[in-house]
């Protein structure tokens, strides 16, 4: 395997069915490829720090905005109750992205992104991924934690008067973060409407569409898929998470006994954002178990296999 570490960072568009997805790539083809899928209501920006760190370690990092999120296309106005925003559509988008890579990628999925990875790794043959990293998500989850996320997403339908107001609300939602988000950090997360108000980057139809309604009844399918995963798996969970618990982790490890589990003690459900350095180190260790990375291209603290 060639590890080309020449500077490479590009943003492009990827066509899936009737939509274009915003794609960001760090490092050229030829490097071990990590394909990142963010959670519901997030953007590819959630991976910025982790992707930059892992790219410095010699990985090719591909992040993208899921349909209806960030800079990716939304459904056409007037679409029936967000009918296209369904789990199978999200999964198909991810499958097409994986197939477009020069080699089967190591898929890294947080929350909803991880669920998509479980479905594809368990149901699709040949398996579209070389390996799977699940970030604080298991086939069954704690309902209270998911309800808290949805409540925050639904809490500000009229948006915010300015970036300072948005930063205040995010700080209240994420009290574990020491620093408030700056206007520069918030710009990719908010859009200014015709009324001058700032609203979240995601399509409001997402909350009315099938993804939210499907989630609970999707669990038996996810459990069945997890039992069929035949590629290496790393589960990274946050010790302070209210979405994943020790009970749901234990259930997953029974379904996929070959999976490795690491709990990050200071992280909540937002693992990569809460503990980026520890997250990146664990991902590098996992990649090292699949192939050797150059010793001089590892994040601080990375351990040789």
C-alpha positions as CSV (number, residue, x, y, z in Angstrom):
1,X,0.0,0.0,0.0
2,X,1.3,3.4,-1.0
3,X,0.9,6.2,1.5
4,X,1.1,9.4,-0.5
5,X,1.2,12.3,2.0
6,X,1.4,15.2,-0.4
7,X,-1.1,17.9,0.6
8,X,-4.5,17.2,-0.9
9,X,-7.8,18.7,0.1
10,X,-10.8,19.0,-2.2
11,X,-14.5,19.7,-2.0
12,X,-16.7,18.2,-4.8
13,X,-20.2,17.1,-5.6
14,X,-21.4,13.5,-5.9
15,X,-24.6,12.6,-7.8
16,X,-27.0,10.1,-6.2
17,X,-30.3,9.6,-7.9
18,X,-31.9,13.1,-8.1
19,X,-29.6,14.8,-5.6
20,X,-26.0,16.1,-5.4
21,X,-24.1,15.4,-2.2
22,X,-21.2,17.7,-0.9
23,X,-18.0,15.6,-0.5
24,X,-14.8,16.6,1.1
25,X,-11.6,14.6,0.5
26,X,-8.3,14.7,2.3
27,X,-5.3,12.8,0.8
28,X,-5.2,11.2,-2.6
29,X,-6.2,7.7,-3.6
30,X,-3.7,5.0,-2.6
31,X,-4.0,5.7,1.1
32,X,-6.2,3.5,3.4
33,X,-9.6,5.2,2.9
34,X,-11.9,6.2,5.8
35,X,-15.5,7.1,4.7
36,X,-17.2,9.1,7.4
37,X,-21.0,9.3,7.9
38,X,-22.3,11.9,10.3
39,X,-25.3,11.7,12.6
40,X,-28.9,13.0,12.1
41,X,-28.9,16.8,12.1
42,X,-25.1,17.1,11.7
43,X,-22.8,17.9,8.7
44,X,-19.5,16.6,7.5
45,X,-18.0,19.4,9.6
46,X,-18.6,17.2,12.7
47,X,-15.6,15.2,11.4
48,X,-13.3,18.2,10.6
49,X,-10.8,17.8,13.5
50,X,-10.8,14.0,13.4
51,X,-10.4,13.9,9.6
52,X,-7.5,16.4,9.7
53,X,-5.8,14.4,12.4
54,X,-6.3,11.1,10.6
55,X,-5.2,12.5,7.2
56,X,-2.0,13.7,8.9
57,X,-1.5,10.0,10.0
58,X,-1.6,8.9,6.4
59,X,-5.3,8.0,5.8
60,X,-7.4,9.2,3.0
61,X,-10.4,10.8,4.6
62,X,-13.7,11.2,2.8
63,X,-16.5,13.1,4.6
64,X,-19.9,14.2,3.1
65,X,-23.1,15.9,4.0
66,X,-26.0,13.5,4.0
67,X,-29.0,14.4,1.7
68,X,-31.0,17.2,3.3
69,X,-28.0,18.3,5.4
70,X,-25.4,21.0,5.1
71,X,-24.4,21.8,1.5
72,X,-26.0,18.7,0.0
73,X,-29.2,19.0,-1.9
74,X,-32.6,19.0,-0.3
75,X,-35.7,17.4,-1.7
76,X,-37.7,19.4,-4.1
77,X,-40.1,21.8,-2.5
78,X,-43.5,20.3,-1.9
79,X,-42.2,16.7,-1.7
80,X,-44.8,14.6,0.2
81,X,-44.0,14.8,3.9
82,X,-40.3,14.3,3.3
83,X,-40.9,11.0,1.6
84,X,-37.4,10.7,0.3
85,X,-35.8,11.1,3.7
86,X,-35.9,7.5,4.6
87,X,-33.3,5.2,6.0
88,X,-33.1,3.1,2.8
89,X,-32.4,6.2,0.8
90,X,-29.6,7.3,3.2
91,X,-28.2,3.8,3.1
92,X,-28.3,3.7,-0.7
93,X,-26.4,7.0,-0.9
94,X,-23.7,5.6,1.4
95,X,-23.5,2.4,-0.6
96,X,-23.0,4.4,-3.8
97,X,-20.3,6.5,-2.2
98,X,-18.5,3.4,-0.9
99,X,-18.6,1.8,-4.3
100,X,-17.1,5.0,-5.9
101,X,-13.9,4.7,-3.8
102,X,-10.8,3.1,-5.4
103,X,-10.8,0.5,-2.7
104,X,-13.4,-0.8,-0.1
105,X,-13.3,1.9,2.6
106,X,-13.2,1.6,6.3
107,X,-16.5,3.1,7.2
108,X,-16.7,5.4,10.2
109,X,-20.3,6.2,11.3
110,X,-21.7,8.2,14.2
111,X,-25.2,7.8,15.4
112,X,-27.5,7.6,12.3
113,X,-24.3,7.2,10.1
114,X,-23.4,4.1,12.2
115,X,-26.8,2.6,11.8
116,X,-26.5,2.9,8.0
117,X,-23.1,1.2,8.2
118,X,-24.6,-1.7,10.3
119,X,-27.3,-2.3,7.7
120,X,-25.0,-2.2,4.7
121,X,-22.3,-4.3,6.3
122,X,-24.8,-7.0,7.4
123,X,-27.1,-7.1,4.4
124,X,-25.0,-6.3,1.3
125,X,-22.8,-8.9,-0.3
126,X,-20.1,-8.5,-1.2
127,X,-19.6,-6.3,1.9
128,X,-19.1,-2.7,0.7
129,X,-16.6,-1.9,3.6
130,X,-13.2,-3.2,4.5
131,X,-14.1,-2.6,8.2
132,X,-16.5,-0.7,10.4
133,X,-16.1,1.9,13.1
134,X,-19.3,2.6,15.0
135,X,-19.2,5.8,17.0
136,X,-21.6,5.7,20.0
137,X,-24.3,3.7,18.3
138,X,-25.7,0.2,18.7
139,X,-28.6,-1.6,17.0
140,X,-30.7,-0.8,20.1
141,X,-30.4,2.5,21.8
142,X,-31.7,4.4,24.8
143,X,-34.9,6.2,23.7
144,X,-34.5,9.0,26.2
145,X,-31.2,10.1,24.6
146,X,-32.6,10.1,21.1
147,X,-35.7,12.1,22.3
148,X,-33.3,14.7,23.8
149,X,-31.6,15.1,20.4
150,X,-34.9,15.5,18.6
151,X,-36.2,17.9,21.2
152,X,-33.2,20.2,20.5
153,X,-33.7,20.0,16.8
154,X,-37.4,20.9,17.1
155,X,-36.9,23.6,19.7
156,X,-36.1,26.6,17.5
157,X,-38.4,26.5,14.4
158,X,-38.1,30.3,14.1
159,X,-34.4,30.2,14.2
160,X,-32.1,32.7,15.9
161,X,-31.7,36.5,15.7
162,X,-27.9,36.2,15.5
163,X,-24.9,33.9,15.9
164,X,-24.5,34.8,19.6
165,X,-28.0,33.5,20.3
166,X,-27.3,30.3,18.5
167,X,-24.0,29.8,20.3
168,X,-25.8,30.3,23.7
169,X,-28.4,27.6,22.8
170,X,-25.7,25.1,21.7
171,X,-23.7,25.8,24.8
172,X,-26.8,24.9,26.9
173,X,-27.3,21.7,24.9
174,X,-23.6,20.7,25.2
175,X,-22.6,21.8,28.7
176,X,-19.5,19.5,28.6
177,X,-17.9,21.7,25.9
178,X,-15.7,24.4,27.5
179,X,-15.7,26.8,24.6
180,X,-18.6,28.4,22.8
181,X,-18.8,28.1,19.0
182,X,-17.6,31.2,17.2
183,X,-19.4,32.8,14.3
184,X,-16.9,31.3,11.9
185,X,-17.7,27.8,13.3
186,X,-21.4,28.4,13.2
187,X,-21.6,29.7,9.6
188,X,-21.7,26.2,8.1
189,X,-24.4,25.1,10.5
190,X,-26.9,27.9,9.9
191,X,-28.6,29.5,6.9
192,X,-30.0,33.0,6.7
193,X,-33.6,33.2,5.6
194,X,-35.4,35.9,3.7
195,X,-36.6,37.2,7.1
196,X,-33.0,37.6,8.3
197,X,-33.3,34.8,10.9
198,X,-30.7,32.1,11.1
199,X,-31.9,28.6,10.9
200,X,-30.3,25.2,11.0
201,X,-28.6,23.9,7.9
202,X,-30.9,20.8,7.6
203,X,-34.2,20.6,5.7
204,X,-37.1,20.9,8.2
205,X,-38.8,18.2,6.2
206,X,-36.4,15.7,7.8
207,X,-38.3,15.9,11.0
208,X,-41.6,15.3,9.2
209,X,-40.2,12.5,7.0
210,X,-39.8,8.8,7.4
211,X,-36.4,8.7,9.2
212,X,-37.8,9.7,12.6
213,X,-40.9,7.6,12.3
214,X,-38.9,4.6,11.1
215,X,-36.2,4.6,13.8
216,X,-37.8,2.5,16.5
217,X,-39.2,-0.2,14.2
218,X,-35.8,-0.4,12.4
219,X,-34.2,-2.0,15.5
220,X,-35.1,-5.7,14.7
221,X,-33.6,-5.2,11.2
222,X,-30.5,-3.6,12.7
223,X,-30.0,-6.5,15.1
224,X,-30.4,-9.1,12.4
225,X,-27.9,-7.2,10.2
226,X,-25.4,-6.9,13.1
227,X,-25.4,-10.6,13.5
228,X,-24.3,-11.0,9.9
229,X,-21.4,-8.5,9.9
230,X,-18.2,-10.4,8.8
231,X,-15.7,-7.6,8.7
232,X,-13.6,-6.2,11.6
233,X,-15.6,-3.8,13.9
234,X,-14.6,-1.2,16.4
235,X,-17.3,0.3,18.6
236,X,-16.3,3.5,20.3
237,X,-18.7,4.7,23.0
238,X,-18.9,7.6,25.4
239,X,-19.0,6.8,29.0
240,X,-21.3,9.8,29.5
241,X,-23.6,9.0,26.6
242,X,-27.4,8.9,27.1
243,X,-27.9,7.1,23.7
244,X,-25.7,4.1,24.2
245,X,-25.5,2.2,27.5
246,X,-23.5,-0.7,28.9
247,X,-26.7,-2.8,28.3
248,X,-26.9,-1.9,24.6
249,X,-23.2,-2.4,24.2
250,X,-23.4,-5.9,25.8
251,X,-26.3,-6.8,23.5
252,X,-24.3,-5.7,20.4
253,X,-21.2,-7.6,21.4
254,X,-23.4,-10.8,21.7
255,X,-24.6,-10.2,18.2
256,X,-21.1,-9.4,16.9
257,X,-18.7,-11.2,19.2
258,X,-15.7,-10.4,17.0
259,X,-16.2,-6.6,17.5
260,X,-13.8,-4.7,19.7
261,X,-15.2,-2.1,22.2
262,X,-13.5,0.9,23.6
263,X,-15.2,3.3,26.0
264,X,-13.9,6.8,26.2
265,X,-14.4,8.0,29.7
266,X,-14.9,11.8,29.1
267,X,-17.2,11.6,26.0
268,X,-20.9,11.9,25.7
269,X,-22.8,10.8,22.6
270,X,-20.8,13.4,20.7
271,X,-17.6,11.3,20.9
272,X,-15.5,12.9,18.2
273,X,-16.3,16.4,19.3
274,X,-15.8,15.7,23.0
275,X,-12.6,13.7,22.8
276,X,-11.1,14.1,19.4
277,X,-7.6,13.2,20.3
278,X,-8.6,10.0,22.0
279,X,-11.0,9.2,19.2
280,X,-8.4,9.6,16.6
281,X,-5.8,7.5,18.5
282,X,-8.3,4.6,18.7
283,X,-9.2,4.8,15.0
284,X,-5.4,4.8,14.1
285,X,-4.9,1.7,16.3
286,X,-7.7,0.0,14.5
287,X,-6.4,1.0,11.1
288,X,-2.9,-0.3,12.2
289,X,-4.5,-3.6,13.0
290,X,-5.6,-3.8,9.3
291,X,-2.4,-2.5,7.8
292,X,0.8,-0.6,8.7
293,X,0.8,3.1,8.7
294,X,4.1,5.0,8.5
295,X,5.5,5.4,12.0
296,X,6.1,9.1,11.5
297,X,2.5,9.9,10.4
298,X,0.7,9.0,13.6
299,X,-1.2,11.2,16.0
300,X,0.5,11.7,19.3
301,X,0.0,8.7,21.6
302,X,-0.7,6.3,18.8
303,X,0.5,2.8,19.7
304,X,2.3,0.5,17.3
305,X,0.4,-2.8,16.8
